[in-house]
Amino acid sequence: MKYKSLGRTDISVSEICLGTMTWGSQNSETDAHAQMDYAVEKGVNFFDTAELYPTTPVSPETQGWTEDYIGSWFEKSGKRSEIVLATKVAGRGRDYLRGGEGADARNIRLALEASLKRLKTDYVDLYQVHWPNRGHFHFRQNWSYNPFNQDRDKAVANMLDILETLGALVKEGKIRAIGLSNETTWGIQKYLTLSEQKNLPRVASVQNEYNLLYRHFDLDLAELSHYEDVGLLAYSPLAGGILTGKYVGGLRPKGSRASINPDIGGRLQPLQEPATKAYLTLATRYGLDPAAMALAFCLSRPFMTSVIIGATSMEQLKTDLGAAELTLSDEVLAEIAKVHRQYPLTL
């Protein structure tokens, strides 16, 4: 397992991060504990969660259970100090989370205190805004994205409010570093500018979707990442499991994400299947597990800080963690580039 710096902080994280969003819906507390035990044994020191989790489905009845499971593992294992722990405050829109008001001074403090209680810890290593309060293009909203009806002054005021609140929490010792999630290039840069102008904490990372079928980060976000040292924490590196091939031809394996969420958040639609089949054929031709190939590709990207994996079984977890030992040849990378040129955006 390799380790990388989290932005310009002194925090070092494993290049594979253990994602947790299925714990509490598709995975039990016992499952979650077993995954954490195994991941740590294999060198993972980075866990990512959120106050919203679990998902699939997102539910007010199960909200917070994922953090509960991590907290009980910390209590049981005594390994809190060995883990870089990341969690998130929800953006606007979830009515059962403080009326859906989103991230601002009041709600950040309420959300963090609740998360700390569930996690059985007195600090979080990385605290992230799960999605912006203003509109954005993530979660398949790129096809109808329209920033022209947004209020710039209101958006910037909210960002400053968030930064000032997070800065106070850093001083209080409750947060070590701050991050964003599902953000745009303008949004990240505006946060960076405000932090420089106001001497407030600097954004260390951004957690956006990235996989063989969705590579938006390759462009202006990659440039920002390079110049500003804001590394990517890639979520959904297997496109919700699509890149394993288990949904090809309309299959819906029992217990899979698609058996619960039919279109996997808008990902499972006809346009992705030709590209998916091309990547599966490529993996077969070179004797590679398709999931391992997809993850190894993400790990090869120069802007990548950590790839967030998610597993509903130990078999899946072992395959995913094994990708850390796989280096794709130049020949395979060239073939991936050819497929991407033919199918540049399919999600």
C-alpha positions in Angstrom: 0.0 0.0 0.0 1.3 3.4 -0.9 0.6 6.6 1.0 0.1 10.2 -0.1 -0.1 13.6 1.5 -3.6 15.0 1.9 -3.3 18.3 0.1 -0.8 20.6 1.8 -1.4 19.1 5.2 0.9 16.8 7.2 -1.7 14.0 7.0 -0.7 10.9 5.1 -3.4 8.6 3.7 -3.4 5.2 2.0 -4.0 5.4 -1.8 -7.0 3.2 -1.2 -9.7 4.5 1.1 -12.3 2.3 2.7 -15.7 3.6 1.7 -18.6 2.8 4.0 -21.9 3.9 2.4 -23.5 0.4 2.3 -23.0 -0.2 6.0 -26.4 -0.2 7.7 -28.4 -1.1 4.5 -26.5 -3.7 2.5 -24.1 -4.6 5.3 -24.5 -5.4 9.0 -22.5 -4.1 11.8 -20.6 -7.4 11.9 -19.8 -7.1 8.2 -18.6 -3.5 8.7 -16.3 -4.5 11.5 -14.8 -7.4 9.5 -14.2 -5.0 6.5 -12.4 -2.5 8.7 -10.3 -5.3 10.4 -9.2 -6.7 7.0 -8.6 -3.3 5.3 -6.3 -2.1 8.2 -4.5 -5.5 8.0 -3.8 -4.7 4.4 -2.4 -1.2 5.0 -5.5 1.0 4.7 -5.4 3.9 7.2 -8.2 6.0 5.6 -12.0 5.6 6.1 -14.6 7.8 4.5 -18.2 8.2 5.7 -20.9 10.8 6.0 -23.8 11.8 8.2 -26.1 10.8 5.4 -25.0 7.2 5.2 -26.0 4.5 4.6 -27.3 4.8 1.0 -29.0 2.2 -1.3 -31.5 3.3 -0.2 -31.0 6.6 1.5 -33.5 6.6 4.4 -34.3 8.7 7.4 -34.7 5.5 9.4 -31.2 4.3 8.8 -29.4 7.7 8.6 -26.3 7.7 10.8 -26.0 4.0 11.2 -22.8 3.9 9.2 -21.1 6.3 11.6 -22.5 4.2 14.5 -20.8 1.1 13.2 -17.4 2.9 12.8 -17.8 4.3 16.3 -18.4 0.8 17.8 -15.4 -0.5 15.9 -13.2 2.2 17.3 -14.5 1.4 20.8 -13.9 -2.3 20.2 -10.5 -2.1 18.5 -8.9 0.9 20.2 -7.5 1.9 16.8 -8.9 5.4 16.5 -5.4 7.0 16.5 -4.3 4.7 13.6 -7.1 5.9 11.2 -7.5 9.0 9.1 -11.2 9.5 9.5 -13.2 11.5 7.0 -16.9 12.4 7.2 -19.3 14.9 5.6 -22.0 17.4 6.4 -24.9 17.2 4.0 -25.7 20.0 1.5 -29.2 21.4 1.0 -32.2 19.2 0.2 -32.5 16.4 2.7 -35.6 17.4 4.8 -34.9 15.0 7.6 -31.4 16.5 8.2 -32.2 19.7 10.0 -35.0 20.6 7.7 -32.8 20.3 4.6 -31.1 23.7 5.2 -27.7 22.4 4.1 -24.3 23.5 5.2 -24.0 26.8 7.1 -22.6 27.8 10.5 -25.5 26.4 12.6 -25.9 23.2 10.7 -22.2 22.4 10.4 -21.9 22.6 14.2 -25.0 20.5 14.8 -24.0 17.9 12.2 -20.4 17.6 13.4 -21.5 17.2 17.1 -23.9 14.4 16.1 -21.2 12.7 13.9 -18.7 12.8 16.7 -21.1 11.3 19.1 -21.9 8.4 16.7 -18.3 7.9 15.8 -17.2 7.9 19.5 -14.4 10.3 18.9 -13.7 13.9 19.8 -12.2 14.9 16.4 -12.5 14.2 12.6 -9.3 14.2 10.5 -11.1 15.4 7.3 -14.5 17.2 7.4 -16.1 17.6 4.0 -19.1 19.5 2.6 -21.0 16.6 0.9 -22.4 18.8 -1.9 -22.8 22.5 -2.5 -25.9 24.4 -1.3 -26.0 26.0 -4.7 -26.7 24.1 -7.9 -24.0 21.8 -9.3 -23.6 19.2 -12.1 -22.9 16.1 -10.1 -25.3 13.2 -9.5 -26.1 13.1 -13.2 -27.3 16.6 -13.2 -24.8 17.6 -15.9 -27.5 17.1 -18.6 -29.7 19.9 -17.2 -27.0 22.0 -15.4 -27.8 25.7 -15.5 -25.7 28.0 -13.3 -27.1 31.2 -14.8 -30.0 31.5 -12.3 -27.6 31.3 -9.3 -26.9 34.3 -7.0 -23.2 34.9 -6.9 -23.2 37.0 -3.8 -25.3 34.5 -1.9 -23.1 31.6 -3.0 -19.9 33.4 -1.9 -21.4 34.5 1.4 -22.3 30.9 2.1 -18.8 29.7 1.3 -17.3 32.3 3.6 -19.7 31.3 6.4 -18.7 27.6 5.9 -15.0 28.4 5.9 -15.2 30.6 9.0 -17.2 27.9 10.9 -14.7 25.2 9.9 -11.8 27.5 10.8 -13.3 27.9 14.3 -13.7 24.1 14.6 -10.1 23.5 13.6 -9.0 25.9 16.4 -11.2 24.0 18.8 -9.5 20.7 17.8 -12.6 19.1 16.4 -11.3 19.0 12.8 -7.8 18.6 11.4 -8.4 19.4 7.7 -11.3 20.4 5.5 -12.4 19.1 2.1 -15.2 19.5 -0.5 -17.2 16.9 -2.4 -19.2 17.1 -5.6 -17.7 20.5 -6.3 -16.9 22.4 -9.4 -13.7 24.1 -10.5 -15.1 27.5 -9.8 -16.3 26.4 -6.4 -13.0 24.9 -5.3 -11.0 27.9 -6.5 -13.4 30.3 -4.8 -12.9 28.5 -1.5 -9.1 28.6 -2.0 -9.2 32.4 -2.7 -11.4 33.1 0.3 -9.1 31.1 2.6 -6.1 33.0 1.4 -7.8 36.4 1.7 -9.2 35.6 5.2 -6.4 33.4 6.6 -8.8 30.5 7.0 -8.2 26.7 6.6 -7.3 25.6 3.1 -9.2 23.0 1.2 -7.1 19.8 1.2 -9.1 17.6 -1.1 -12.2 17.2 -3.3 -14.3 14.0 -3.4 -15.8 13.7 -6.8 -16.9 10.8 -9.0 -14.3 9.4 -11.2 -14.1 6.1 -13.2 -13.5 4.7 -16.7 -17.0 5.8 -17.7 -17.0 9.2 -16.1 -13.8 11.2 -16.4 -14.8 14.8 -16.0 -11.9 15.4 -13.6 -9.4 14.9 -16.4 -9.8 18.5 -17.7 -10.0 21.8 -15.8 -10.3 20.1 -12.4 -7.0 18.2 -13.1 -5.3 21.6 -13.8 -6.6 23.0 -10.6 -5.5 19.9 -8.7 -2.0 20.2 -10.1 -1.5 23.9 -9.4 -3.3 24.1 -6.1 -2.5 20.7 -4.5 -6.1 19.7 -4.1 -6.1 16.0 -4.7 -9.0 13.9 -5.8 -10.6 11.4 -3.5 -12.4 9.4 -6.2 -15.8 7.9 -5.4 -17.7 5.3 -7.4 -14.5 4.1 -9.2 -16.4 1.1 -10.4 -19.4 3.2 -11.6 -21.6 1.6 -8.9 -20.4 -1.9 -9.9 -21.1 -1.5 -13.6 -17.5 -1.9 -14.5 -17.4 -5.4 -12.9 -19.6 -6.6 -15.7 -22.3 -8.0 -13.4 -25.1 -5.9 -15.0 -24.3 -6.6 -18.6 -27.3 -7.7 -20.7 -29.8 -6.5 -18.1 -28.7 -8.8 -15.3 -29.6 -7.7 -11.7 -27.8 -10.1 -9.3 -29.7 -10.6 -6.0 -28.4 -8.3 -3.3 -26.6 -6.1 -5.7 -26.9 -2.3 -5.7 -29.0 -2.4 -8.9 -31.4 -4.8 -7.3 -32.2 -2.1 -4.7 -31.6 1.0 -6.8 -32.6 0.0 -10.3 -30.6 2.6 -12.3 -27.8 3.1 -9.7 -28.3 6.8 -9.4 -28.8 7.3 -13.2 -25.7 5.3 -14.2 -27.3 2.1 -15.4 -28.7 3.2 -18.7 -28.2 1.8 -22.3 -25.5 4.3 -23.4 -23.0 2.9 -20.9 -23.2 -0.8 -22.0 -21.1 -0.6 -25.2 -18.3 1.2 -23.3 -18.6 -1.3 -20.4 -18.3 -4.2 -22.8 -15.3 -2.7 -24.5 -13.5 -2.4 -21.1 -14.5 -6.0 -20.1 -13.1 -7.3 -23.4 -9.9 -5.4 -22.8 -9.5 -6.8 -19.4 -10.1 -10.4 -20.6 -7.6 -9.9 -23.4 -4.9 -9.0 -20.9 -5.9 -11.5 -18.3 -7.0 -8.9 -15.8 -9.9 -8.8 -13.4 -12.1 -6.0 -14.7 -12.7 -4.5 -11.3 -9.0 -4.5 -10.5 -8.2 -3.0 -13.9 -10.7 -0.2 -13.4 -9.3 0.6 -9.9 -5.7 0.3 -11.0 -6.4 2.8 -13.8 -7.8 5.3 -11.2 -4.7 4.8 -9.1 -2.5 5.6 -12.0 -3.9 9.1 -12.4 -1.5 11.9 -11.4 -4.1 13.9 -9.5 -5.3 11.0 -7.4 -4.8 11.2 -3.7 -7.0 8.1 -2.8 -9.5 5.9 -4.5 -12.6 5.2 -2.3 -13.7 1.6 -2.6 -16.9 0.1 -1.5 -17.7 -3.6 -1.0 -20.7 -5.6 0.1 -18.7 -8.8 0.5 -15.3 -9.8 1.7 -14.6 -11.3 -1.7 -15.2 -7.9 -3.4 -13.1 -6.2 -0.7 -10.2 -8.5 -1.4 -10.4 -7.9 -5.1 -10.6 -4.1 -4.6 -7.6 -4.0 -2.2 -5.6 -6.2 -4.6 -5.7 -3.4 -7.1 -3.0 -1.6 -5.1 -0.6 -4.3 -6.2 -1.5 -4.0 -9.9 0.4 -1.7 -12.2 -1.1 -1.4 -15.7 1.3 -1.7 -18.6 1.7 1.1 -21.1 0.1 -1.1 -23.6 -3.0 -1.6 -21.5 -3.2 2.2 -20.7 -3.0 2.9 -24.5 -5.9 0.5 -25.1 -7.9 2.2 -22.4 -7.2 5.5 -24.0 -8.6 4.2 -27.3 -11.8 3.0 -25.7 -12.2 6.3 -23.9 -11.8 8.2 -27.2 -14.5 6.1 -28.7 -16.8 6.5 -25.7 -15.8 9.7 -24.0 -18.9 10.2 -21.7 -21.5 7.5 -21.2 -22.9 8.3 -17.7 
